[in-house]
């Protein structure tokens, strides 16, 4: 059984550290939703520069707005898609992207300042301090990855690369899950998976991350705006054209039909595995996960049939994070307490 050593100061601080981490997870949840809105409103390329510090200040005068608008006019998205856009229309998309970036800055400060305080005052033991340090570094990498994603749409494309968008969304989800995992484990013992249901709980967490990545490709290719029928897709269970591109692997990432097909079927697989795990484990964690997964499947079908209106698209994206949180909680419940091998040895 794995355990951590805490002194009196650290034990006393545990509820506050846990509350801070859970608050950070909530901020990241909001960040992902705002990012989704930025994508669905085609706002992500409205700010054509990356200024980590000065970029926190939005245009304050009409001259500043006109300067930002002129920079936007130089990129392919304006020239090929939004030519003739008014300044007021530009302001709308600019505020979405600015809000997304500003929230990222807020998250950075909201993580670093309490982290520094807890570390200096001795509220964190060595293992927790290292984990939080890794989370902070990942947050910085996420900001850099966000700009790397935006940069892909400023020269030769009218939108961002679906590869980079999927990577950006996936890393955000991983950070969100890692924060929840650290928060749930504070002051509590957990062990490595040993039994079938425990390994299945871990596999479900991995599959949900994979499904989020698949959803990133759906978003990056606007694949949700096509093939808006269910349960058939393009009139068939297995539609033609899944491997129309060469070489075959490009279809997995660049063919909108294949990307949507994979996203649908991975959802079915997750739902089946979660149902099996709930049947075998039959505990609160697995039941909560089962409820969230089937609600998310229903929400995904609804979003598809209605051709991804903004509010439904955001609800579906938020639902994915709810499912992931439930999967993390389910895994935590499966692995906490005494190891099965230890219990068997005690009985013998």
PLY file of the C-alpha trace (Angstrom):
ply
format ascii 1.0
element vertex 348
property float x
property float y
property float z
element edge 347
property int vertex1
property int vertex2
end_header
0.00 0.00 0.00
1.41 3.39 -0.95
1.24 6.21 1.58
2.58 9.69 2.17
4.08 11.14 5.33
2.59 14.38 6.64
3.64 16.44 9.64
1.12 18.30 11.80
1.28 21.49 9.70
0.76 19.58 6.48
-2.08 17.52 7.92
-3.84 20.66 9.10
-3.42 22.26 5.67
-4.78 19.27 3.72
-8.40 20.55 3.43
-7.17 23.94 2.18
-4.77 22.42 -0.34
-7.48 20.08 -1.57
-9.99 22.95 -1.89
-7.43 24.99 -3.85
-6.78 22.13 -6.27
-10.49 21.47 -6.76
-10.99 25.19 -7.43
-8.22 25.00 -10.05
-9.97 22.05 -11.67
-13.17 24.13 -11.81
-11.27 26.99 -13.49
-9.83 24.60 -16.06
-13.36 23.27 -16.69
-14.45 26.86 -17.44
-11.36 27.36 -19.60
-12.24 24.37 -21.77
-15.81 25.64 -22.19
-14.61 29.11 -23.20
-12.14 27.44 -25.57
-15.00 25.49 -27.10
-17.01 28.67 -27.57
-13.98 30.32 -29.15
-13.77 27.45 -31.63
-17.50 27.28 -32.41
-17.72 31.05 -32.97
-14.62 30.96 -35.23
-12.88 33.43 -32.93
-9.58 31.67 -32.36
-7.55 33.54 -34.99
-8.74 37.05 -34.16
-5.62 37.86 -32.12
-2.63 37.33 -34.39
0.14 37.89 -31.83
1.27 36.17 -28.66
2.12 38.65 -25.93
2.13 36.76 -22.61
2.23 39.98 -20.54
1.06 42.94 -22.63
-1.58 40.77 -24.28
-3.59 40.90 -21.05
-4.58 44.47 -21.96
-7.30 44.59 -24.65
-7.64 47.46 -27.15
-8.75 50.54 -25.18
-9.33 53.07 -27.94
-10.80 53.03 -31.43
-7.30 53.45 -32.85
-6.15 50.34 -30.99
-9.16 48.40 -32.26
-8.46 49.47 -35.83
-4.82 48.43 -35.46
-5.82 44.96 -34.23
-8.38 44.70 -37.04
-5.75 45.58 -39.66
-3.52 42.79 -38.38
-6.43 40.36 -38.64
-7.04 41.46 -42.22
-3.60 40.17 -43.20
-4.35 36.50 -42.47
-6.08 34.01 -44.81
-9.17 33.61 -42.60
-10.19 37.21 -43.16
-9.20 37.28 -46.82
-10.96 34.03 -47.75
-13.79 33.68 -45.22
-14.57 36.96 -43.47
-13.71 39.57 -46.08
-15.93 42.60 -45.58
-16.41 41.96 -41.85
-17.26 45.10 -39.89
-15.29 46.36 -36.92
-18.16 45.45 -34.61
-18.16 41.88 -35.92
-14.41 41.71 -35.40
-14.80 42.95 -31.83
-17.20 40.08 -31.12
-14.72 37.38 -32.11
-11.81 39.28 -30.55
-13.47 39.33 -27.13
-13.98 35.55 -27.19
-10.32 34.91 -27.94
-9.15 37.57 -25.50
-11.36 36.08 -22.79
-9.91 32.64 -23.43
-6.34 33.91 -23.16
-7.12 36.12 -20.16
-8.68 33.21 -18.29
-5.50 31.25 -18.99
-3.48 34.02 -17.33
-5.85 34.05 -14.35
-5.43 30.29 -14.00
-1.65 30.66 -14.04
-1.74 33.20 -11.20
-4.43 31.31 -9.28
-2.20 28.26 -9.33
1.23 29.81 -8.75
0.45 32.21 -5.88
-1.23 29.65 -3.55
1.34 27.04 -4.59
4.17 29.37 -3.59
2.44 30.21 -0.31
1.78 26.57 0.58
5.33 25.62 -0.34
6.98 28.44 1.64
4.85 27.85 4.74
5.55 24.11 4.75
1.97 23.10 3.99
3.08 20.68 1.26
5.09 17.54 1.77
7.79 16.71 -0.75
5.70 14.42 -2.94
2.77 16.84 -3.18
5.11 19.77 -3.88
6.73 17.89 -6.76
3.36 16.93 -8.20
2.11 20.51 -8.03
5.35 21.72 -9.61
4.83 19.32 -12.52
1.24 20.56 -12.89
2.47 24.16 -13.05
5.01 23.29 -15.76
2.30 21.48 -17.72
0.15 24.58 -17.47
2.93 26.68 -18.98
3.39 24.15 -21.77
-0.34 24.30 -22.41
-0.13 28.05 -22.96
2.74 27.59 -25.42
0.82 24.81 -27.17
-2.17 27.12 -27.47
-0.10 29.67 -29.35
1.47 26.92 -31.47
-2.07 25.91 -32.41
-3.11 29.47 -33.29
0.07 30.00 -35.34
-0.94 27.11 -37.62
-3.88 29.16 -38.90
-2.12 32.45 -39.56
-0.24 31.74 -42.80
-1.47 29.03 -45.17
-4.81 27.97 -43.62
-8.16 29.55 -42.80
-8.37 27.64 -39.52
-6.04 25.95 -37.07
-4.52 22.51 -37.56
-6.79 19.75 -36.25
-3.68 17.97 -34.97
-2.68 20.92 -32.82
-6.26 21.58 -31.69
-6.66 17.97 -30.57
-3.32 18.13 -28.74
-4.32 21.40 -27.03
-7.67 20.00 -25.88
-6.16 16.69 -24.79
-3.44 18.31 -22.70
-6.03 20.53 -21.00
-8.03 17.41 -20.15
-4.96 15.59 -18.84
-4.06 18.55 -16.60
-7.67 18.69 -15.37
-7.64 14.98 -14.55
-4.20 15.14 -12.92
-5.31 17.95 -10.62
-8.38 15.98 -9.60
-6.25 12.87 -9.02
-3.80 14.74 -6.78
-6.63 16.45 -4.88
-8.50 13.21 -4.24
-5.36 11.42 -3.10
-4.23 13.96 -0.51
-3.94 12.24 2.85
-5.43 9.01 1.51
-3.80 5.74 0.57
-4.12 4.25 -2.91
-2.47 1.25 -4.50
-1.73 0.02 -8.00
-4.45 -1.92 -9.86
-4.58 -5.62 -9.00
-7.99 -7.00 -9.91
-9.86 -7.06 -13.21
-12.34 -4.31 -12.23
-9.48 -2.11 -11.06
-7.58 -2.50 -14.32
-10.81 -1.86 -16.20
-11.34 1.35 -14.23
-7.86 2.49 -15.30
-8.52 1.50 -18.92
-11.74 3.53 -18.91
-9.83 6.64 -17.80
-7.38 6.13 -20.68
-10.22 5.57 -23.16
-11.99 8.75 -22.08
-8.78 10.71 -22.73
-8.59 9.05 -26.16
-12.22 9.98 -26.80
-11.51 13.61 -25.91
-8.65 13.57 -28.42
-11.01 12.07 -31.01
-13.47 14.85 -30.21
-10.69 17.35 -30.84
-10.29 15.99 -34.36
-14.06 16.17 -34.85
-13.95 19.83 -33.83
-10.83 20.55 -35.87
-12.41 19.19 -39.06
-15.92 20.55 -38.29
-16.98 16.90 -38.67
-19.98 17.37 -36.40
-21.66 19.61 -38.96
-21.98 16.72 -41.40
-23.56 13.26 -41.35
-26.22 14.46 -38.91
-28.18 11.22 -38.67
-28.29 8.50 -36.05
-27.93 5.54 -35.59
-26.84 5.27 -39.25
-24.04 7.42 -40.57
-24.30 8.46 -44.20
-27.10 5.90 -44.57
-25.14 2.88 -43.34
-23.75 1.25 -40.23
-20.33 1.16 -41.89
-20.42 3.92 -44.53
-18.42 4.00 -47.72
-15.53 6.41 -47.91
-13.95 5.61 -44.55
-10.62 4.98 -46.27
-10.90 7.27 -49.27
-7.60 9.05 -48.58
-4.12 7.63 -49.13
-2.19 6.49 -47.21
-4.89 4.85 -45.09
-3.79 6.35 -41.76
-4.58 9.88 -42.94
-8.26 9.00 -42.82
-8.01 8.64 -39.04
-7.09 12.32 -38.70
-8.05 14.10 -41.94
-11.22 12.41 -43.25
-14.26 14.00 -41.57
-16.39 10.89 -42.15
-13.82 8.56 -40.58
-13.14 10.91 -37.69
-16.84 11.11 -36.82
-17.25 7.34 -37.28
-14.38 6.68 -34.86
-15.74 9.16 -32.32
-19.16 7.51 -32.37
-17.88 3.97 -32.04
-15.39 4.79 -29.33
-18.33 6.25 -27.38
-20.21 2.96 -27.77
-17.16 1.00 -26.59
-16.74 3.19 -23.52
-20.44 2.87 -22.68
-20.27 -0.94 -22.87
-17.11 -1.15 -20.75
-18.52 1.24 -18.16
-21.72 -0.85 -17.97
-19.65 -4.01 -17.47
-17.52 -2.34 -14.81
-20.62 -1.07 -12.99
-22.19 -4.53 -13.06
-19.05 -6.16 -11.66
-18.04 -3.51 -9.12
-21.55 -2.39 -8.15
-20.47 0.59 -6.07
-21.25 4.30 -5.99
-18.24 5.31 -8.10
-19.11 2.96 -10.95
-22.80 3.88 -10.83
-22.06 7.60 -11.00
-19.75 6.98 -13.95
-22.42 4.88 -15.69
-25.00 7.66 -15.30
-22.66 10.34 -16.65
-21.59 8.23 -19.63
-25.11 7.44 -20.78
-26.15 11.07 -20.27
-23.15 12.13 -22.39
-24.01 9.63 -25.13
-27.56 11.01 -25.25
-26.24 14.55 -25.30
-23.82 13.67 -28.10
-26.63 12.23 -30.23
-28.76 15.30 -29.58
-25.85 17.59 -30.52
-25.26 15.64 -33.74
-28.91 15.58 -34.82
-29.23 19.33 -34.26
-25.97 20.02 -36.19
-24.03 21.42 -33.23
-25.72 24.63 -32.11
-23.40 26.62 -29.86
-25.08 25.85 -26.55
-25.37 22.12 -27.27
-21.79 21.90 -28.49
-20.59 23.51 -25.27
-22.82 21.26 -23.17
-21.36 18.22 -24.90
-17.81 19.44 -24.37
-18.53 20.13 -20.72
-20.16 16.73 -20.44
-16.91 15.11 -21.55
-15.11 16.69 -18.60
-17.88 15.57 -16.25
-17.46 12.01 -17.55
-13.69 12.26 -17.11
-14.08 13.51 -13.55
-16.44 10.61 -12.83
-13.91 8.18 -14.35
-11.16 9.64 -12.14
-13.42 9.32 -9.08
-14.32 5.75 -10.04
-10.63 4.84 -10.33
-9.87 6.54 -7.03
-12.64 4.56 -5.31
-11.36 1.33 -6.87
-7.77 1.84 -5.69
-8.15 3.39 -2.25
-7.74 1.40 0.96
-5.89 -1.83 1.58
-4.46 -3.88 -1.25
-6.25 -7.13 -2.06
-3.00 -9.05 -1.72
-2.46 -7.65 1.77
-5.98 -8.59 2.85
-5.54 -12.12 1.55
-2.27 -12.46 3.45
-3.99 -11.30 6.65
-6.80 -13.84 6.20
-4.29 -16.65 5.71
0 1
1 2
2 3
3 4
4 5
5 6
6 7
7 8
8 9
9 10
10 11
11 12
12 13
13 14
14 15
15 16
16 17
17 18
18 19
19 20
20 21
21 22
22 23
23 24
24 25
25 26
26 27
27 28
28 29
29 30
30 31
31 32
32 33
33 34
34 35
35 36
36 37
37 38
38 39
39 40
40 41
41 42
42 43
43 44
44 45
45 46
46 47
47 48
48 49
49 50
50 51
51 52
52 53
53 54
54 55
55 56
56 57
57 58
58 59
59 60
60 61
61 62
62 63
63 64
64 65
65 66
66 67
67 68
68 69
69 70
70 71
71 72
72 73
73 74
74 75
75 76
76 77
77 78
78 79
79 80
80 81
81 82
82 83
83 84
84 85
85 86
86 87
87 88
88 89
89 90
90 91
91 92
92 93
93 94
94 95
95 96
96 97
97 98
98 99
99 100
100 101
101 102
102 103
103 104
104 105
105 106
106 107
107 108
108 109
109 110
110 111
111 112
112 113
113 114
114 115
115 116
116 117
117 118
118 119
119 120
120 121
121 122
122 123
123 124
124 125
125 126
126 127
127 128
128 129
129 130
130 131
131 132
132 133
133 134
134 135
135 136
136 137
137 138
138 139
139 140
140 141
141 142
142 143
143 144
144 145
145 146
146 147
147 148
148 149
149 150
150 151
151 152
152 153
153 154
154 155
155 156
156 157
157 158
158 159
159 160
160 161
161 162
162 163
163 164
164 165
165 166
166 167
167 168
168 169
169 170
170 171
171 172
172 173
173 174
174 175
175 176
176 177
177 178
178 179
179 180
180 181
181 182
182 183
183 184
184 185
185 186
186 187
187 188
188 189
189 190
190 191
191 192
192 193
193 194
194 195
195 196
196 197
197 198
198 199
199 200
200 201
201 202
202 203
203 204
204 205
205 206
206 207
207 208
208 209
209 210
210 211
211 212
212 213
213 214
214 215
215 216
216 217
217 218
218 219
219 220
220 221
221 222
222 223
223 224
224 225
225 226
226 227
227 228
228 229
229 230
230 231
231 232
232 233
233 234
234 235
235 236
236 237
237 238
238 239
239 240
240 241
241 242
242 243
243 244
244 245
245 246
246 247
247 248
248 249
249 250
250 251
251 252
252 253
253 254
254 255
255 256
256 257
257 258
258 259
259 260
260 261
261 262
262 263
263 264
264 265
265 266
266 267
267 268
268 269
269 270
270 271
271 272
272 273
273 274
274 275
275 276
276 277
277 278
278 279
279 280
280 281
281 282
282 283
283 284
284 285
285 286
286 287
287 288
288 289
289 290
290 291
291 292
292 293
293 294
294 295
295 296
296 297
297 298
298 299
299 300
300 301
301 302
302 303
303 304
304 305
305 306
306 307
307 308
308 309
309 310
310 311
311 312
312 313
313 314
314 315
315 316
316 317
317 318
318 319
319 320
320 321
321 322
322 323
323 324
324 325
325 326
326 327
327 328
328 329
329 330
330 331
331 332
332 333
333 334
334 335
335 336
336 337
337 338
338 339
339 340
340 341
341 342
342 343
343 344
344 345
345 346
346 347
